[in-house]
Amino acid sequence: MINDRSACSSGDPPAMLEFFLNGAAVESMPGESVLAACQRAGVALATVCKGRGICGACRVRVEAGLDALPPPSLNEARLLHYLARGEDALTHRLACQIAMAEALTGLRLQAHPIVPKS
């Protein structure tokens, strides 16, 4: 008897994962960043550095699923703290630094509005 699992892993594409940005459902491949999934799906999310984690334009507020996220890297944490300006930096992440995994299915994010410099 053939194990169904081995038959599925023989070249079938990985199961898609779902998260929500601004209330819209977005599908992601496992390991794909939230930013890349949004770009692939045609969902607008700002970026300047093209996903290198240095501009902060793709900052999102985590509305649900924060406990499932791994902690931010030291560089991401520093940038988020700098950008927070009195907000709770602990609930914000960079979409380019969130790699989707099964544990993050259902993650709910809100894009942070970009305020033009005055």
C-alpha positions as CSV (number, residue, x, y, z in Angstrom):
1,M,0.0,0.0,0.0
2,I,1.3,3.4,-0.9
3,N,1.5,6.1,1.8
4,D,-0.6,9.0,0.7
5,R,1.9,11.4,2.2
6,S,4.7,10.2,0.1
7,A,2.6,10.4,-3.0
8,C,1.6,14.0,-2.2
9,S,5.2,15.1,-1.6
10,S,6.4,13.7,-5.0
11,G,6.2,17.0,-6.8
12,D,2.8,18.4,-5.8
13,P,3.0,22.1,-4.9
14,P,3.0,22.9,-1.2
15,A,-0.3,23.7,0.4
16,M,-1.0,27.4,0.4
17,L,-1.3,29.3,3.7
18,E,-3.7,32.1,4.3
19,F,-3.3,35.4,6.2
20,F,-5.2,38.6,6.2
21,L,-4.0,42.1,5.4
22,N,-6.4,45.0,5.9
23,G,-9.2,42.4,6.1
24,A,-8.4,40.9,2.6
25,A,-7.4,37.2,2.5
26,V,-4.0,36.6,0.9
27,E,-2.6,33.2,0.1
28,S,1.1,32.5,0.7
29,M,3.5,29.6,0.0
30,P,5.3,28.2,3.1
31,G,8.4,30.2,3.8
32,E,7.3,33.1,1.6
33,S,7.4,36.6,3.2
34,V,4.2,38.4,3.8
35,L,5.5,41.2,1.5
36,A,6.3,38.8,-1.3
37,A,2.9,37.1,-1.0
38,C,1.2,40.5,-1.2
39,Q,3.2,41.5,-4.3
40,R,2.5,38.1,-6.0
41,A,-1.3,38.5,-5.2
42,G,-1.5,42.1,-6.4
43,V,-2.3,43.4,-2.9
44,A,-0.8,46.8,-2.3
45,L,1.8,47.0,0.5
46,A,4.5,49.7,0.4
47,T,8.2,48.9,0.1
48,V,11.2,51.0,-0.7
49,C,14.0,48.6,0.0
50,K,12.4,45.7,-1.9
51,G,12.2,43.4,1.1
52,R,15.6,43.9,2.6
53,G,14.2,45.0,6.0
54,I,15.9,48.4,6.1
55,C,13.2,51.0,5.2
56,G,10.2,50.2,7.4
57,A,7.7,51.0,4.6
58,C,6.1,47.6,4.9
59,R,5.4,47.9,8.6
60,V,2.3,46.2,9.7
61,R,0.4,46.0,13.0
62,V,-0.3,42.5,14.1
63,E,-4.0,42.3,15.1
64,A,-4.1,38.5,15.7
65,G,-1.5,35.8,15.8
66,L,1.3,37.8,17.5
67,D,2.1,34.9,19.8
68,A,2.7,32.6,16.9
69,L,5.3,34.9,15.3
70,P,9.0,34.3,16.1
71,P,10.7,37.3,17.7
72,P,12.0,40.0,15.4
73,S,15.7,40.1,14.6
74,L,17.8,42.6,16.4
75,N,17.9,44.9,13.3
76,E,14.1,44.6,12.8
77,A,13.5,45.4,16.5
78,R,15.7,48.4,16.3
79,L,14.0,49.8,13.2
80,L,10.6,49.1,14.7
81,H,11.5,50.9,17.9
82,Y,12.8,53.9,15.9
83,L,9.6,54.0,13.8
84,A,7.2,53.6,16.7
85,R,7.4,57.1,18.0
86,G,5.3,56.5,21.0
87,E,3.3,53.6,19.6
88,D,3.5,50.0,20.9
89,A,6.5,48.7,18.8
90,L,5.9,45.2,20.2
91,T,2.7,44.8,18.1
92,H,4.4,46.0,14.8
93,R,6.5,43.9,12.4
94,L,8.0,44.3,9.0
95,A,6.0,42.4,6.4
96,C,9.2,41.5,4.5
97,Q,10.6,39.8,7.6
98,I,7.6,37.6,8.4
99,A,8.1,34.2,6.7
100,M,4.8,32.4,6.5
101,A,4.5,29.0,8.2
102,E,1.6,26.8,9.0
103,A,1.5,28.1,12.6
104,L,0.8,31.6,11.1
105,T,-2.2,30.6,9.1
106,G,-5.0,33.1,10.0
107,L,-2.5,35.9,10.9
108,R,-4.3,39.2,10.8
109,L,-2.3,42.3,9.9
110,Q,-3.1,46.0,9.3
111,A,-0.8,48.0,7.0
112,H,0.7,51.0,8.8
113,P,-0.2,54.2,7.0
114,I,2.7,56.1,5.5
115,V,2.7,59.7,6.7
116,P,4.4,62.1,4.3
117,K,7.2,64.1,5.8
118,S,6.2,67.7,6.4
